[in-house]
Amino acid sequence: MAISRRQDLRLKLGNLFLALLFSTVPTAMTIAFLTVHGLVLCKGLEKKLDIKSSIPVRELCNQSNLDSNYNYIVWIWLFTMLPTWRWFYIGHYRRVETQKRNLSK
């Protein structure tokens, strides 16, 4: 016996909320990793240039790194959240469907 449309919608929305919540940690970890990586690159760039001009190369590089990381935060979050949501939804759908089948017997 299949589950009703209302139950299916509730499962989808509930699991979407869980995925939104649980995907924030991997997204934050990815942004943090990319930020640290960019800071290391900027430090190496400054050492290689070895120029002390009026333009602070390291500050410009760090700001550019942060700006580009924050531009990708939504894409990283979606890339993490969508598979998480699908995984939660499939698991819960199967559980509810099995429970319904067992109750109807």
Backbone as JSON Lines, residues from 0, in Angstrom:
{"i":0,"aa":"M","n":[0.85,-1.18,0.0],"ca":[0.0,0.0,0.0],"c":[0.9,1.24,0.0]}
{"i":1,"aa":"A","n":[0.71,2.11,-0.96],"ca":[1.51,3.32,-1.08],"c":[1.04,4.37,-0.08]}
{"i":2,"aa":"I","n":[1.96,5.28,0.24],"ca":[1.58,6.35,1.16],"c":[0.8,7.43,0.42]}
{"i":3,"aa":"S","n":[0.04,8.21,1.17],"ca":[-0.8,9.24,0.55],"c":[0.05,10.43,0.09]}
{"i":4,"aa":"R","n":[-0.54,11.25,-0.76],"ca":[0.16,12.45,-1.25],"c":[0.5,13.39,-0.1]}
{"i":5,"aa":"R","n":[-0.4,13.49,0.85],"ca":[-0.17,14.39,1.99],"c":[1.01,13.91,2.82]}
{"i":6,"aa":"Q","n":[1.08,12.6,3.07],"ca":[2.21,12.06,3.82],"c":[3.5,12.25,3.04]}
{"i":7,"aa":"D","n":[3.45,12.05,1.73],"ca":[4.63,12.23,0.9],"c":[5.12,13.67,0.94]}
{"i":8,"aa":"L","n":[4.2,14.62,0.87],"ca":[4.56,16.03,0.95],"c":[5.18,16.36,2.31]}
{"i":9,"aa":"R","n":[4.57,15.85,3.37],"ca":[5.11,16.07,4.71],"c":[6.51,15.49,4.84]}
{"i":10,"aa":"L","n":[6.73,14.3,4.27],"ca":[8.07,13.71,4.3],"c":[9.07,14.57,3.54]}
{"i":11,"aa":"K","n":[8.67,15.04,2.37],"ca":[9.58,15.87,1.57],"c":[9.93,17.16,2.29]}
{"i":12,"aa":"L","n":[8.93,17.83,2.85],"ca":[9.2,19.11,3.53],"c":[9.98,18.9,4.82]}
{"i":13,"aa":"G","n":[9.63,17.89,5.58],"ca":[10.36,17.61,6.82],"c":[11.8,17.26,6.56]}
{"i":14,"aa":"N","n":[12.03,16.44,5.55],"ca":[13.4,16.06,5.22],"c":[14.17,17.2,4.58]}
{"i":15,"aa":"L","n":[13.48,18.09,3.88],"ca":[14.14,19.28,3.35],"c":[14.64,20.15,4.5]}
{"i":16,"aa":"F","n":[13.8,20.31,5.53],"ca":[14.23,21.08,6.71],"c":[15.44,20.43,7.37]}
{"i":17,"aa":"L","n":[15.42,19.1,7.55],"ca":[16.56,18.41,8.14],"c":[17.82,18.58,7.29]}
{"i":18,"aa":"A","n":[17.67,18.47,5.99],"ca":[18.82,18.62,5.1],"c":[19.37,20.04,5.15]}
{"i":19,"aa":"L","n":[18.48,21.03,5.2],"ca":[18.93,22.43,5.32],"c":[19.74,22.6,6.6]}
{"i":20,"aa":"L","n":[19.25,22.02,7.67],"ca":[19.92,22.15,8.96],"c":[21.26,21.42,8.98]}
{"i":21,"aa":"F","n":[21.27,20.16,8.53],"ca":[22.47,19.35,8.62],"c":[23.52,19.68,7.56]}
{"i":22,"aa":"S","n":[23.15,20.36,6.5],"ca":[24.14,20.69,5.47],"c":[24.91,21.96,5.79]}
{"i":23,"aa":"T","n":[24.53,22.68,6.84],"ca":[25.26,23.91,7.18],"c":[26.66,23.6,7.69]}
{"i":24,"aa":"V","n":[26.84,22.51,8.41],"ca":[28.17,22.18,8.95],"c":[29.15,21.85,7.83]}
{"i":25,"aa":"P","n":[28.82,20.94,6.89],"ca":[29.78,20.7,5.81],"c":[30.03,21.94,4.95]}
{"i":26,"aa":"T","n":[29.01,22.77,4.78],"ca":[29.21,24.0,4.01],"c":[30.18,24.93,4.73]}
{"i":27,"aa":"A","n":[30.0,25.09,6.03],"ca":[30.9,25.93,6.81],"c":[32.32,25.37,6.79]}
{"i":28,"aa":"M","n":[32.45,24.05,6.87],"ca":[33.77,23.44,6.82],"c":[34.45,23.68,5.47]}
{"i":29,"aa":"T","n":[33.68,23.58,4.4],"ca":[34.23,23.8,3.06],"c":[34.68,25.25,2.89]}
{"i":30,"aa":"I","n":[33.86,26.19,3.32],"ca":[34.23,27.61,3.23],"c":[35.46,27.9,4.08]}
{"i":31,"aa":"A","n":[35.52,27.32,5.27],"ca":[36.68,27.52,6.14],"c":[37.95,26.96,5.48]}
{"i":32,"aa":"F","n":[37.84,25.77,4.91],"ca":[38.99,25.17,4.24],"c":[39.45,26.03,3.07]}
{"i":33,"aa":"L","n":[38.51,26.49,2.25],"ca":[38.88,27.33,1.11],"c":[39.48,28.66,1.56]}
{"i":34,"aa":"T","n":[38.98,29.21,2.66],"ca":[39.51,30.47,3.18],"c":[40.94,30.29,3.65]}
{"i":35,"aa":"V","n":[41.2,29.24,4.41],"ca":[42.57,28.99,4.9],"c":[43.49,28.72,3.72]}
{"i":36,"aa":"H","n":[43.02,27.95,2.76],"ca":[43.82,27.68,1.57],"c":[44.18,28.97,0.86]}
{"i":37,"aa":"G","n":[43.2,29.85,0.69],"ca":[43.45,31.14,0.04],"c":[44.42,32.0,0.82]}
{"i":38,"aa":"L","n":[44.31,31.98,2.15],"ca":[45.24,32.77,2.97],"c":[46.67,32.26,2.83]}
{"i":39,"aa":"V","n":[46.83,30.96,2.75],"ca":[48.16,30.38,2.55],"c":[48.7,30.79,1.19]}
{"i":40,"aa":"L","n":[47.85,30.76,0.17],"ca":[48.28,31.18,-1.17],"c":[48.69,32.66,-1.18]}
{"i":41,"aa":"C","n":[47.91,33.48,-0.49],"ca":[48.22,34.91,-0.45],"c":[49.55,35.17,0.26]}
{"i":42,"aa":"K","n":[49.81,34.43,1.31],"ca":[51.07,34.58,2.04],"c":[52.25,34.19,1.14]}
{"i":43,"aa":"G","n":[52.09,33.09,0.4],"ca":[53.14,32.67,-0.53],"c":[53.34,33.67,-1.65]}
{"i":44,"aa":"L","n":[52.25,34.25,-2.14],"ca":[52.34,35.25,-3.21],"c":[53.1,36.47,-2.73]}
{"i":45,"aa":"E","n":[52.79,36.89,-1.51],"ca":[53.47,38.07,-0.97],"c":[54.97,37.82,-0.82]}
{"i":46,"aa":"K","n":[55.33,36.63,-0.38],"ca":[56.75,36.3,-0.23],"c":[57.46,36.26,-1.57]}
{"i":47,"aa":"K","n":[56.79,35.72,-2.59],"ca":[57.41,35.63,-3.91],"c":[57.58,37.01,-4.55]}
{"i":48,"aa":"L","n":[56.61,37.88,-4.35],"ca":[56.71,39.21,-4.93],"c":[57.8,40.02,-4.25]}
{"i":49,"aa":"D","n":[57.88,39.87,-2.94],"ca":[58.89,40.53,-2.12],"c":[59.02,42.01,-2.47]}
{"i":50,"aa":"I","n":[57.89,42.64,-2.7],"ca":[57.86,44.07,-3.01],"c":[57.07,44.76,-1.91]}
{"i":51,"aa":"K","n":[57.6,45.8,-1.42],"ca":[56.87,46.6,-0.43],"c":[56.47,47.91,-1.09]}
{"i":52,"aa":"S","n":[55.43,47.83,-1.89],"ca":[54.95,49.01,-2.6],"c":[53.82,49.66,-1.82]}
{"i":53,"aa":"S","n":[53.21,50.64,-2.4],"ca":[52.12,51.34,-1.73],"c":[50.85,50.51,-1.66]}
{"i":54,"aa":"I","n":[50.74,49.51,-2.53],"ca":[49.56,48.64,-2.51],"c":[49.89,47.41,-1.66]}
{"i":55,"aa":"P","n":[49.17,47.2,-0.57],"ca":[49.42,46.01,0.25],"c":[48.86,44.76,-0.44]}
{"i":56,"aa":"V","n":[49.75,44.01,-1.06],"ca":[49.36,42.85,-1.87],"c":[48.6,41.83,-1.01]}
{"i":57,"aa":"R","n":[49.1,41.58,0.17],"ca":[48.48,40.55,1.0],"c":[47.05,40.92,1.4]}
{"i":58,"aa":"E","n":[46.83,42.18,1.73],"ca":[45.48,42.61,2.11],"c":[44.51,42.48,0.93]}
{"i":59,"aa":"L","n":[44.95,42.91,-0.25],"ca":[44.1,42.78,-1.44],"c":[43.81,41.31,-1.77]}
{"i":60,"aa":"C","n":[44.83,40.48,-1.65],"ca":[44.67,39.06,-1.94],"c":[43.71,38.41,-0.93]}
{"i":61,"aa":"N","n":[43.88,38.73,0.35],"ca":[42.99,38.16,1.38],"c":[41.54,38.58,1.16]}
{"i":62,"aa":"Q","n":[41.33,39.85,0.83],"ca":[39.97,40.32,0.6],"c":[39.36,39.67,-0.64]}
{"i":63,"aa":"S","n":[40.16,39.53,-1.68],"ca":[39.68,38.86,-2.89],"c":[39.34,37.41,-2.61]}
{"i":64,"aa":"N","n":[40.14,36.74,-1.8],"ca":[39.88,35.36,-1.4],"c":[38.56,35.25,-0.65]}
{"i":65,"aa":"L","n":[38.34,36.1,0.32],"ca":[37.1,36.06,1.09],"c":[35.89,36.35,0.2]}
{"i":66,"aa":"D","n":[36.01,37.33,-0.66],"ca":[34.89,37.67,-1.56],"c":[34.53,36.5,-2.47]}
{"i":67,"aa":"S","n":[35.54,35.86,-3.04],"ca":[35.24,34.74,-3.94],"c":[34.66,33.55,-3.18]}
{"i":68,"aa":"N","n":[35.12,33.3,-1.96],"ca":[34.56,32.2,-1.16],"c":[33.1,32.46,-0.82]}
{"i":69,"aa":"Y","n":[32.78,33.68,-0.46],"ca":[31.4,33.99,-0.09],"c":[30.48,34.0,-1.32]}
{"i":70,"aa":"N","n":[31.03,34.23,-2.5],"ca":[30.23,34.15,-3.72],"c":[29.79,32.71,-4.01]}
{"i":71,"aa":"Y","n":[30.58,31.74,-3.57],"ca":[30.27,30.34,-3.83],"c":[29.53,29.64,-2.7]}
{"i":72,"aa":"I","n":[29.25,30.32,-1.61],"ca":[28.66,29.68,-0.44],"c":[27.3,29.05,-0.75]}
{"i":73,"aa":"V","n":[26.48,29.7,-1.55],"ca":[25.16,29.16,-1.88],"c":[25.3,27.89,-2.72]}
{"i":74,"aa":"W","n":[26.22,27.88,-3.67],"ca":[26.42,26.71,-4.52],"c":[26.96,25.54,-3.72]}
{"i":75,"aa":"I","n":[27.89,25.8,-2.83],"ca":[28.44,24.73,-1.99],"c":[27.34,24.18,-1.09]}
{"i":76,"aa":"W","n":[26.54,25.07,-0.54],"ca":[25.46,24.65,0.36],"c":[24.44,23.8,-0.4]}
{"i":77,"aa":"L","n":[24.05,24.22,-1.61],"ca":[23.11,23.43,-2.41],"c":[23.69,22.07,-2.8]}
{"i":78,"aa":"F","n":[24.96,22.06,-3.17],"ca":[25.64,20.83,-3.55],"c":[25.66,19.84,-2.38]}
{"i":79,"aa":"T","n":[25.73,20.35,-1.17],"ca":[25.71,19.51,0.03],"c":[24.3,19.15,0.43]}
{"i":80,"aa":"M","n":[23.38,20.1,0.35],"ca":[22.03,19.93,0.87],"c":[21.17,19.0,0.02]}
{"i":81,"aa":"L","n":[21.22,19.09,-1.29],"ca":[20.33,18.3,-2.14],"c":[20.54,16.79,-2.02]}
{"i":82,"aa":"P","n":[21.77,16.28,-2.07],"ca":[21.93,14.84,-1.86],"c":[21.54,14.41,-0.44]}
{"i":83,"aa":"T","n":[21.8,15.26,0.53],"ca":[21.42,14.96,1.91],"c":[19.91,14.85,2.01]}
{"i":84,"aa":"W","n":[19.19,15.78,1.41],"ca":[17.73,15.75,1.43],"c":[17.21,14.48,0.77]}
{"i":85,"aa":"R","n":[17.75,14.14,-0.38],"ca":[17.28,12.96,-1.1],"c":[17.54,11.69,-0.29]}
{"i":86,"aa":"W","n":[18.69,11.63,0.36],"ca":[19.03,10.47,1.17],"c":[18.07,10.33,2.34]}
{"i":87,"aa":"F","n":[17.79,11.45,3.04],"ca":[16.83,11.43,4.15],"c":[15.44,11.03,3.65]}
{"i":88,"aa":"Y","n":[15.02,11.62,2.55],"ca":[13.68,11.38,2.03],"c":[13.5,9.91,1.66]}
{"i":89,"aa":"I","n":[14.45,9.35,0.93],"ca":[14.33,7.94,0.52],"c":[14.27,7.02,1.74]}
{"i":90,"aa":"G","n":[15.11,7.28,2.73],"ca":[15.12,6.46,3.93],"c":[13.81,6.54,4.69]}
{"i":91,"aa":"H","n":[13.3,7.74,4.86],"ca":[12.05,7.9,5.59],"c":[10.85,7.38,4.79]}
{"i":92,"aa":"Y","n":[10.88,7.56,3.49],"ca":[9.8,7.06,2.64],"c":[9.7,5.54,2.76]}
{"i":93,"aa":"R","n":[10.84,4.89,2.68],"ca":[10.85,3.42,2.78],"c":[10.34,2.97,4.15]}
{"i":94,"aa":"R","n":[10.76,3.67,5.2],"ca":[10.33,3.31,6.55],"c":[8.81,3.46,6.69]}
{"i":95,"aa":"V","n":[8.26,4.58,6.24],"ca":[6.82,4.82,6.35],"c":[6.05,3.83,5.5]}
{"i":96,"aa":"E","n":[6.53,3.56,4.3],"ca":[5.86,2.61,3.42],"c":[5.85,1.21,4.03]}
{"i":97,"aa":"T","n":[6.96,0.81,4.63],"ca":[7.05,-0.51,5.27],"c":[6.11,-0.59,6.46]}
{"i":98,"aa":"Q","n":[6.07,0.46,7.26],"ca":[5.16,0.49,8.42],"c":[3.71,0.38,7.96]}
{"i":99,"aa":"K","n":[3.38,1.1,6.91],"ca":[2.01,1.05,6.39],"c":[1.65,-0.33,5.87]}
{"i":100,"aa":"R","n":[2.6,-0.97,5.19],"ca":[2.35,-2.31,4.67],"c":[2.16,-3.3,5.82]}
{"i":101,"aa":"N","n":[2.96,-3.16,6.88],"ca":[2.84,-4.06,8.02],"c":[1.53,-3.86,8.78]}
{"i":102,"aa":"L","n":[1.04,-2.62,8.83],"ca":[-0.21,-2.34,9.53],"c":[-1.41,-2.85,8.74]}
{"i":103,"aa":"S","n":[-1.3,-2.87,7.42],"ca":[-2.45,-3.29,6.61],"c":[-2.59,-4.81,6.53]}
{"i":104,"aa":"K","n":[-1.58,-5.54,6.96],"ca":[-1.64,-7.01,6.91],"c":[-2.46,-7.58,8.02]}
